[in-house]
Amino acid sequence: MNKQPTFDEIFTFSNLVKSAEECCKGVRWKQSTQAFEIDMYSWCSDLYYKIHNGTFKTKGFTNFYISERGKTRFIQSVHISERTVQKCLTQYGLKPILVPSLIYDNAASLKGKGTDFAIKRLREHLQHHFAIRKLQGGILIGDFHDYFHSINHEILLNKLREKIKDNKLYEMTKYFIDCFPGDTGLGLGSEISQICAIYYLNEMDHKISEQCGIEKYARFMDDFYVINDDIETLKNILNVIVGVAKDYKIELNKKRTHIYAFSKFPVFTYLKCKTTLSDSGKIIMRNVPQNYKTKRHLIKKQKHMIETGIIDNSYAEQSLKTWRSYALKRKQSFQSVHSICDFYANVIGGK
């Protein structure tokens, strides 16, 4: 077993500076980030002193709501100095300890992983299944209701205590988790919430993959799928997941959890990607319609922001290029993406 990093090895001045630089990326337009970056070394020096003499304290949360992909999310953001400490903790402490125990198909918020990786793995699993079993069996698609805000602190901390050997490191981790009010819930917007949410259902991942012998299983945070050549096996796996949800005090989203038989050529959605496995083995993947509706709304909003001087054309153009690159990864979405580009040209101008 590899030696775990210790508290003192994690919270070095050098690691704090590297973490601070990472926190500044992509948000340098914020006044708070600019003020922090100007005096970054002094901030890191002060953080280092407070962490090692036990006087570091949270500055509390900034709470707000955002609308993302048609869903309203409650965000609990922290000051960039505290975000620096959390990033240092996760990057140099928690990830080296926790990530090696994760299954390969745990795809969220990790280096080399993400939504593109998850969709690619779904395609690969479907291709492999069809090559051997054709349209025999089906797929179980599901997720958990209000996952982040349902994570039980006591269960999470017990699982982390089993993995983290350094007492000071565990206490620092526990401190950040306990900052969230109540006995349940991790806030969106905190670095530590991501790795904890990824790890929380790690036992379920291993149970399905190893104890149940399921080869084609993947999870992206609270979204999961299981592919098998027997519908009854999928029903049994669903019962296993229901049992895990009960043990971990989370709730399965019944409206979005279904078993689809491939022989009926169903359209199922995973991570905003509508997918069908045809009788010829062709895998058709398209973006959900809401994606295009949201993008049109954003283009109209950007037009207003350009006219009022909040952003310039280059910002809107880069936003379109980024979205287009993402959308075209769904192989059958070319015409819909082209229509969005035409819409952009008519509303804002340019190509």
Buried (B, 14 or more C-beta within 10 A) or exposed (E): EEEBBEBEBBBBEEBBBBBBBBBBEEBEEEEEBEEBBEEBEEBBBBBBEBBBEEEBEBEEBEEEEEEEEEEEEBBBBBBBBBBBBBBBBBBBBBBBBBBEEBBEBBBBBBEEBBBEBBBEBBBEBBEEBBEEBBBBBBBBBBBBBBBBBBBBBEBBBEBBEEBBEBEBBBEBBBBBBEBBEEEBBBBBBBBBBBBBBBBBBBBBBBBBBEEBEBEBBBBBBBBBBBBBBEBEBBEEBBEBBBEBBEEBEBBBBEEEBBBBBBBEEBEBBBBBBBBBBEEEEEBBBBBBEEBBEBBBEBBEEBBEBBEEEEBEEEBBBEBBEEBBEBBBBBEBBEEBBEEBBEBBEEEBEEE
